[in-house]
Amino acid sequence: MIMDEKISTPKIGVISDSHDNMDAIKKAVKVFNENDVELVIHAGDIVSPFTAEEFKKLRCDMLLIYGNNDGDKLYLKERFANIGEFHADPYSFELYGKRIVVTHIPSIVDALAMKYDVVIYGHTHEKDLRREKALILNPGENCGYLTGIKSIALLYPEKMDAKIIDLD
């Protein structure tokens, strides 16, 4: 069991590039639920609608953006209707007084960091946690297909901090 020691501060789960790996999604959902995250953000490349079967076990809402490998966007939106909401890329919102943006396009991360407090991105399958003008976070790949490491992240928006968690 992977438990986060920072229990008193709000936590957001961050995941990207799950690419239909049901075992990895199951592990991610378990960690998010064990850590009582209040929202899960998926930064793209869920890929298939059937993954909703695991994501529906989350005990919180989801915010999702489409990635470049998400095929049937209409059916994805339909299957996730009671789980979370899909948005166009990039998608920005405010939470705990922080301006947050989510993208699946790594080439725009630095530009977004000039305008937002937190930039969450996917696509590269590489972990990235930087504290510059903005907090920049890529949780790595949930699927583990390219790097061999299945990972997710916990974001603490009030503290402007994050932690990447390896699931294996």
Residue, then its C-alpha position, 0 to 999 in steps of 0.5 A: m500500500i502506497m500512502d501519502e504522509k501529507i494527509s491534511t492538505p488537499k490532494i489531486g491525483v494526476i495520471s497520463d498515458s494509460h494506453d489501455n493497460m488495465d492492470a496499471i489503471k487498477k493500481a492507479v485507482k487503488v492508490f488514488n482511493e487510498n490517498d483520498v484524492e478529491l479529483v483525478i486529472h488525466a492528461g490524455d491517451i486513455v485510448s479505449p472506452f472500456t477503460a471506464e470499467e476501472f476508472k469508475k471505481l474512483r471515489c472522486d470525479m475525473l477531469l480528462i483531456y484527449g490525447n493523440n491516441d484517443g480514438d473514438k472520442l464520442y464513445l469515450k465521452e459517453r462511457f466516462a459520462n458518470i465518471g468525469e468530464f472530457h475537455a479540449d486540449p489545453y484545458s484550464f481551470e482554477l482550484y484553491g486559488k491556483r490557475i491550472v492547465v492540462t495539456h497533452i502537447p509538450s511543445i506548449v508547456d513552457a509557454l503555458a508556464m508563463k501564464y499558469d501556476v501549475v502545468i500538467y502534461g503528458h505524451t512524452h511518457e517521461k516523468d517531469l517535476r520542475r518548480e520554475k515560474a510554474l509547477i510543471l508536472n508530467p506524471g510519466e506513463n501509467c502504462g509502463y510500455l516505453t520506460g518499463i515504469k508505471s507511474i502517477a502523481l499526487l499534486y498538492p495545489e495549496k502547497m504548490d508541490a507534487k510527488i511522483i509515485d512509481l506503482d511497481 
